[in-house]
Amino acid sequence: MIKFKLNYRTYTIPERFTIEQYVEIQKADPNEYKGWAKIMSVAIGIPIHRVLLCDEESLRLGAALILNEINSMVEYKVKDFTKFNFGQFIDLDVYMVGGIDKNLDAILDMLCEDRPKYIDQAFWSLEQYRNFRISTYRSYAGLFGLNDNVEEEDGEENHDPNKVAKGWYQVVVELSNDDPLKMDAVTELPLRHALNFMSLRKEKAETEYNKQIHNDLQRRNR
């Protein structure tokens, strides 16, 4: 338990932080004086003008301790991701690429039966889904055109969220045979069912393409 003394009064920095506290702390600049004060103010629950009365070194140390504590994880009950449908997988993909902090509430609503109270529970839930997501991409590496280093190639920060959303939309349109009335049916398919179908169709298309190339070469050599 971390204690913090301000104007002869001792405050306790909580060992766990709520999601709301985390969101506010993320708005603070961790590299400057007022940012440290903001972090301390949110953690302790007192007005920032009172925190600013503290010396700079104490604020820097206190903020560093809080930022270190806030990254911990505590196990929390999540949904069975293997039962997600194709649309849920797409939505989560777009949310995560768009920024986890920006879409945290929407992501947690999808991952958990009950919204977690603490950020350490949220981080644990996110980590479980990240592992599932990476495993899914790795299982269908041929479909997605990935090599063995899925973690690096599929990092959320490496992609444009608009391009990702547009790409998935094109996939859904294609699977629905350009019929908007069938799009909901496509997104409601079980995830593995949809991915297996896409993989098979890609393999068939590649086989046909290779066959066509082979026939063209034979004709040219006659």
ABEGO torsion letter per residue (X at the ends): XBBBBBGGBBBBBBABBBAAAAAAAAABBAABAAAAAAAAAAAAGBBAAAAAABBAAAAAAAAAAAAAAAABBBBBBBBBAAABBAAAAAAAAAAAAAEAAAAAAAAAAAABABBBABAAAAAAAAAAAAAAAAAAAAAAAAAAGBBABAAAAABAAABBAAAAAAAAAAAAAAAAGGBAAAAAAAAABBAAAAAAAAAAAAAAAAAAAAAAAAAAAAAAAX
